[in-house]
Amino acid sequence: MDKRKGTQASQQRQEIRGPLGPRLLPLKKAAEYLGLTVWAMRERIWAGQIPVVQFPGGRKQYIDIRDIEEFINRNKRTVL
């Protein structure tokens, strides 16, 4: 079995999908969505700019796509 395929399948299972696509994204996918590094994403989480979802008893943190969109809207600026 190709390790790359196993890793890719594993990453796909980490997304929590709703009827319109994934609503919760793992940290890495959320960082990619915003065009940030994982560390830059963590810094925004630690600063309280983006909340995380963590299931009871779990260690993995997910980012709600709605919170990402809200973060984008809060940080929009018009440059004159």
N, C-alpha and C positions, 0 to 999 in steps of 0.2 A: 504494500500500500504506500502510495506517495505521501510523504509527511506534509507536503504543502496542501494537498487536497484535504487531508484530515484537519489541518489548522484552519483552512478556509471554512470548512463545514462547521467547525467548532465556533468560529467567529459569527457565523450566520445564526447559530442557535442562541447566541447571547443577546440578540435583539428581541425585544418583546413587541410583537406585531399586532396592530389593530386592523380593522377592516380597510383602512386607507393607507396602510404602511406602518412602519415602526413608529411607535409613540415614545418609547424609552430607548435611548441609545447608550451603549457602553461608553466609557470615558474617551477612548481612542476615536470612536466614530463621531462623537460629539465635537471633539477637537478638530477633526477633519472637516466637519460641517461648517465650523466657524473659520477655518483656515488658520488654526492655532496649533502650536505644539502641545503635546500632552501636558508638559510642565506649565505652560502658559494657561491651559485650561484649569489645572489644579490650583494655580494662584488665584484665579477668579473665583473658584469654589471656596477656597480658604478665606478670601476677602469678603465672602457673603454676597457676591454679585450674581452667582448662579447657584440655585439649590440643587441638591442631589436626592435621589430616591434610593433607599437602601431597605431591602426586605428584612424582616425580623430573623435573626440568626444568620444572616448572610453577610459576607464581607464586600461583595461586589457593589459598586455604586453605578447608578444609571442617571442619565440626564433626560428630563422630559423635553421633548421637542418644542412644546409650548413655552417653556422657560427660556429656551434658546431664542425663540422668536421674540419674546418679551425683552430679553437682553439686547438683541439687535435693535429693536425699536427705541429702547431707552438711550442707546448710544449713537443714534443717528444725528448727524450735524449737517447744516447747510454751510457751504464754504462760499463766501462772496469774493 
